[in-house]
Amino acid sequence: MNESPGWASPGSAPSDGQEPGVPRPTEPPSGQGQAAPEVAPRWSSDQPPAAQWTQSAPPGPRAAPPQPAPGRGGGPAQGGGWGAPQPGGWGQPPVAKPGVIPLRPLGVGEILDGAVSTMRAHWRTVLGVTIAVAAVVQLCSILLQHFFLPKPAQIDQSADSTEQLRQSLDSLRTSMLDLGPVSVISLIGTIFTTAVLTIVVSRSVLGRPVTLSDAWGEAKPQLPRLVGLSLLLPLIYAAVVTIGILPGLLTGGAAGAGLSVLGGLAALVVGVWLWIRLSLAGPALMLERQGIPAAMRRSAKLVRGVWWRMFGIMLLTVLLSLIVSMIISVPFNVIAIAADGKSLGSLFSGSSPEFGWSYLIISGIGAVITTALTYPFSAGVTVLLYVDQRIRREALDIDLARSAGVSGYRTSGG
């Protein structure tokens, strides 16, 4: 028995070997003519897991979703693809939309819009967690940079080229070492926000209200596993890069440099492939209560056959987040440099700037605002991609519609 409707991985999913697009039917099996009583989804805190619907039905042809009753939040399908109405009103009937997305396979625009709609619908919870975590991360980073981390090595402009190159490498090594503690603090904040935002998005799909305490209560049991996954994935990417460039480094000379470049490019390709292949491991771990290896396998199965589509959507998400980050952070950084006369003079003199409190505080405020807007958007897109793949392969929309109380959907068990 699975522990939740919809989110729990079915025992024999299409992604486990069946043909995609052949999910279980909407009609109950023979001998089970009555629908199961309506129950709350797993992330609801008002029912124990044992009382929740868990049964999956065997695969079969998919019936068209019925038109939802008035007042259930249903609306006409948007965009192309399965279930979209054709010009002139021909095509499939309207589909249910109890929350931020219609319960059918989603287009790119619907996924992006769903992420933004989640931020608007639950802005108190979303901004509450992201601003609080981003502020703590920035404060810790500022204190580390100002009091504990060594300053970058200065480059003597009057020295010869060999000495300047050595000083540049020392400065780069110091800067890279400085990133270590800051990256650890950022990773801790990212893990916490990922856990909470995944639950927020999953509830917004059903149109359910959610508070920060509710989301934290649902996410907390899986937090240790999410920590393990968040640590394991960077280690995998680092291992891929190391394997790619290590032969060139061991060879040395011009041939070794060329081999390192080729190995680095190959490692980049493999790293991007793994990034997309494992991109749904986080939602699978949180919503299906999977372990780390099972969540990684689950992500690989859901991404199988749609890698390029996933890559395009993830790349578009990164580009949009980068544009928003530049729009917000660049003005704050300019103001911070102008307010800190010491760093501004250092930039004009060509030496490494020594940033003071004015720069660190103003740029930190810009970083908090940037994180509060971009991270919920990226997390929302990832969760909605997971929901979309479950809908396409396993008819998750039927379970979600039943959990949302949409009339006309029959359950698969008695």
N, C-alpha and C positions, 0 to 999 in steps of 0.2 A: 504493500500500500504506500502510495506517495503521501507526503505530508501536506500538500497544498494543491489547490486547483490551478491548473495552468502552468505555474512556474516550475513545478517538479518535473524532472525529466521523465518522459514516458518510457515504459519498459521496452518498447519496440518503436523507436521514432524513425521517420523517414530518413533522417540524417544518419541513422545507424545502418543503412543499407537499402532502405526502400527508396522508391523514386520520389524526388521532391515534387511537391504539388499534389500528392495523393494522401492527404491527411485523413483522420478518422471522420466518420459521418456524423451528421447532426442528429440522426434518428437513433433512438435507443435500440439495443439488441432485442431480438425476439424474446418474449416472455417478460420484458421489462417495459411495459407500455406506459407506466406512470412516471412522470418526471420527478427527479429528486427534489426535496425541499430546498428552498433558497438558503444558502449559507454565506458567511462572510469569507473573503479571501484570506490567505495565510497571514498577510501583513496587518490584518485587523487585530486589534488588541482586546476585542470584546468576546472572543471565542477561543477556547483551547484548540490546539491543532487536531486533536482526536475527533472533534465535531465537524471538521471541514471536509468538503468533497474531495475525493482523491482518485477515483477510478478512471482509467482510460479505456477507450473502446478500440476494437480492431480497425485496421485501415480499410478504407473503402472510398467510394465516390463522394465528392463534396457537394452538398446541397447549397444553393444560393441563399445568402442570409436574408431573413425576412425583414420587412419594414418595421422599425421600432414604433412602439406606441407613442402618441403625443405626450410631451412632457418628460421624455426619457433622455433628452439631449441629442437625439438623432438628427442627422442632417444629410444633405446630398453629398455623395462622394466627390472629392476634389482630385484633380489631376488624372493622369492616365493610368493604365494598368487594369488589373482585375477589378470588377465591380464599379468602374467609372461610367457615369452616364454619358451617352453620346449626344452630339448636337441635336437639338430638336426634341429632347426628352426621351429618346430611345435608349435602351440598354438595361442595365441592372437597376433594381429598385434602390432607394436610398439605404445606406447602411447606418448602423448604430454608431453614435459618437458620444458616449457618456462622459468622456474626459477631453484631453487635449488632442487626441488623434482619433480618426475614424477607425473602427475595428475591421480592417481589411488590409491587404498588402499596401504599403505606403510608397509614395514617390519621394524624391529627394526634397522637394519643397515642403512636403508635409512633415518630414522628419525634422528639418530645420525649424519650421514654424512650431512644431510640437515642443521643441526644446525652449524656444522663446516663450511660448504660452505657459509652460510650466513655471518659468521664472516670474511671469506676471501673475499667475493664479496663486502661487505660494511664495510671494515675494518676501513676506515676513520671515518665513522659515529659511528660504534660500539665502537671502541677504544676511539674516542673523548668523547663520553658521559660517558663511564665506567671509564676511567682514570680520567676525570675531577671530577666526582662525588665521586669516591673512594679517590682521593687526598683530597677533601674538608672534607669528613667524617673522614679520618685518621688525618688530621690536627686538626680538632675540638676535636677528641678523645684524641690526644696527649696533647693538651692544658688543657683539662679537667683533665686528669690523673695527670699532673704535677703540676697544680696550684690550682685546686678546690677540687678534690676528696681526702678523707682522706686516709692515708697510712694504709695498713693492720696491724692488731695488731701483735706484736712480741710474739713469743712463748718462754717462759723461759724453757730451757732444764733442769735446776736444780730443778724445781718445781715438786711437786708430780703429780701422774697421773690424779687426779681429776682436779687440777688446769690447767694442760696442756690441758685436754679435754675442759675446759671452755674457755681457750685462743684460742684453735682451732676453737670452735664454734663462738667466737667473730670475729676471722679473716675471717671465711667463711661468716658470716653475712655482714661484711664490704665489702667483695669482691662482694657479690651478690647485695648489694646496689649500688656499683660502676658501676655495669653493666647496671643499669637503664638508666642514661643519655646517655651512649654510645649506648645502644640499640635503644633509641629514635632517635638519630642522624643517626644511620645505617638504621633504618626503613624509614626515610625521603629520604635518598639516594636510597634505594631499590625501593620505590614507583616511584620516578622519572625515574630511569633506566628501570623499568618494563614497564612503560607507553611508553617510546620511543622505546625500543627494540621490543615490541609487534608490533608496526607499521612497524618497519624495516623488521621484519621477514615476515609480511603479504605481503609487497611489493616484497620481494625477492622470494616469491612463484611464482609471476607473472613475475619475471625477470625485474622488474621496478627499475630504479635508485631512490635513496632517499637520501636527505641531512638531516642534523640534524634539520634545521629549518622546513623542510617539516614534519618530524616525530613529532616534538614538536607541530606544528600547528594542526596536526590530533589528537594528544593525549590530548592536553590541555583541551578540553571540558569535557572529562571524568575523569579528574584528581581528582576532589572532590569525586566522587563516588569510585574511586580506593583507595583513602585515607580511606574512610569509610570501604571498604572491607578489606583492609590491617590491620585495627585496629580491626575489628570484628572477623576475623578468629583466631588471637591469644587469644582473650578473650574467644572464644568458646572452644579452646583447654585447656586453663587454668581452665575454669569452669568444664570441664570433669575430669581433674586431681584432682581438689578440691573435687568434688563429690566422686571420688574414694577413696581418702585417709582420708576424713573427719570423717567417722564413726570410723575408727581405732584411730584417734587422740582423739576423744571424749571418747572412751572406756578406753584408757590408759592401762598401764601394759604390760605384755608379750602378752596377748591376743590382746590387741589393736595394738601392733607392728605387730603381724602376720596378723591381719585384714588390717592394712595399706599396708602391702606388697602385699596382694592379691588384694586389691582395686587399688593399683598403677599399678599392672600388667593388671588388667581389663581396667583401664583408658588408659593405653598405647595402648592396642588393639583397643579400641574405637577411640582413637585419630588418630591412623594410618588409620583406616577405613575412618574417616572423612577427613583426609588429602587427600587421593586419591579421594574420592567422590567429594570433592570441588576443586580439583586441576585445573580444567578447568574454574573456575569462572572468573579468571582474563582475559583470552582471550575473553570469552563470553562478559564480561562487556565492554572491550575496542572495540572489532570489531563489535559486534552487537548493541552497544549503549544501553546495558541493564542497569537497575537499580540493586542495590545490591541484594535484594531478588530474582529477576528474574534471575540474573546471577548465583546465587547459585543453583536455581532449574534447570537451563539449564545445568550446570555442572553435577548435579546428573543424569539427563536424558541421557546425552551423555556417562557417565561412566557406566550406568546400563548394566549389562551383560558382561562387559569386565573388571571388577575390578581387577582381578588377572593379566591380561596383563598390565594394566596401572601400577599396583604396581611393577611388574618386571622391566618395563622400567624406572620408576621413581627411583627405588632403584639402578638400574644400573647407572643412571645419577648421583645420589648422590655419589656412590662409585668412579666413574671416576673423578668427581670434587674433591673428597677428596684426591685421589691419586695425581692429579695435584697440589693441594694445598700443600700437604706435600713435593712434589718434589721441589717446589719453596720456600715455607716458611721456611722449616727446615734449609737450608744453610744460609738464611738471619738471622734467629734467632741465629744460632751458631756464625756467624760473629758479630752480635750485642752484644752478651754476652761477646765474646772475646774482643771487642773494649771497652766495659764498664767494667773496672777493678773492680769497686765497686760492681756491681751485681754479677760478677764472684766470688769474694771473699765471698759474702754473701751465694751463693749457696754451696760453699765448707764448710763453717762454720755451715751450717744447719739452718740458720735463714732466715727469709723472705727477699728476695732481694729488695733493693731500686734501681729501674731502673733510670738511668740518661738519659741525652739528647741523648747520642750516641746510647744507646739501643733503645729508642723510635723512633728515626729518621730512623735508619737502618731497624728495624723490620717493621716500617710503610711503607717504600718503598717496602719491600717484600709483605706486605698486599695489597698495591695498585696493584702491578703486578698480584698477585693471583686473586684479584677481577676482574681485567680487562679481564682475560682469562676464568675464571670459570663461572662468572655470565651470560655473553652472551650465553654461551653454555647451561646452565640450562634453561634460559628463552626461547631460541630457541627450545629446546626439548618440553617444555610445549606448546608453540604455535603450533608446528607441530603435536603434539598429538591431539590438538583440531581440526586442519585441517584434520587429518587422520580420526577422528571419524565423522566429517561432511561429508567427502567423502564416508565413508562406509554406513552411515545411510541416507544421504540426497542428494547424488549425487552432492556434491559441486564441484567436478572436472569439471562438465559441465559448471557451471557458471564461474569458474575460467578460463577455456579454452576460453570461449567466451570473457571474460574481457581481457585476454591476447592477443586476436586477432588470436587465432589458427584457421586455416581454417578447415572446415569439421564439426565443431560443430554447431548444430542448436539451436536456442534459444527456450524458452518455451512460448513466448508471442509475439504478434505482435505490 
